[in-house]
Each structure stands twice: as C-alpha cells, then as structure tokens.
Amino acid sequence: MSASTLLPAGTPAPDFELPSTPDQRVSLASLRGQPVILAFYPADWSPVCGDQMALYNQVLPEFQRAGAQLLGISVDGAWCHAAFAEQRKLHFPLLADFEPKGEVARRYGVYRDADGISERALFVIDAQGRIAWSHLSPLGINPGADGILDALDKLSAASGDRA
C-alpha cells in the first residue's frame, strides 16, 4: 500500500459506527461539532502500539483542551481492546474495526490487505466532519503527538478567525 491511498486533508471523513466495548458503539456522526482524532494502529499488545497509545493517554488533557475526542482504532476485537485498555490504563475509547475486518480502515485508505491489519495512520477531523490533517507513519515508528497538536492548533486558529 502506498501513502497516496491515505485520505488527504479536505476530504469528507467517511462516517462509521464501531464497538467501543462489547455492548457499546461509537459513531463518527455522533461527534460532529468537535474535532476528532482517529489513531489507526496495527494491533493491541505490540510494543510500538502500546507506547503510542500510552503517549496519547498522557497527552489526552491537551487534546481535551482543544475540545477534541481521541479514538484509537485497530482490527482487534472489543474484548481484546478492553483488556489492553485496562492493562495500559487508557482513558479514551478503542474501537474494534473487527467485523467486517478492517472495513473502516479500508474507507480511510489505511488497510494492509497483505497483513490483515491497519497502517499506523492519524487523522484530525474538523467539527464539520472534514479531514483537516492526515499522516501515515511506518509500522515500526511511533508518530508521536506533535502533528496532532499542530493540526488542532491550526483548527483552533481557523475557528477563531471566523468568530
């Protein structure tokens, strides 16, 4: 898969509804009106993914100050996410793109057919549901939070200009 398949900034964000727990679901449409951060990652329990999600947990107050909702998304099931989130003490939803496997990752252009997992990809979606920023990172590299924070700052500045 090449980076050119990643949905670019300016594209309407494809809506979805995925399990956040075995008995609860989250839809992107329900979050309209605030920025949303989508953090696609290959798998719970892998070292880089664990470090990346732990970092986002630490930075969560900064995301929240920007009014943004963070959603982690992988092809793992809701029960696996529940155990991973509990062990890592994560305070944001992990969504299960489990069945049909990788359907949401495919819509965002970040599913790795050969591997059966999603890319390590980030999207910041504005309050109107458009992709404001997207980034594809190599699987073995934690992309950090700077790009997300920069994108949220730009959204905040843009909305301040309109007020």
Secondary structure, DSSP 4 states (H G I P E B T S, - for coil): --GGGSPPTTSBPPP-EEEEETTEEEESGGGTTS-EEEEE-S-TT-HHHHHHHHHHHHHHHHHHHTTPEEEEEESS-HHHHHHHHHHHT--S-EEE-TTTTTHHHHHTT-EETTTTEE-EEEEEE-TTSBEEEEEEE-TTS---SHHHHHHHHHHHHHHHHH-
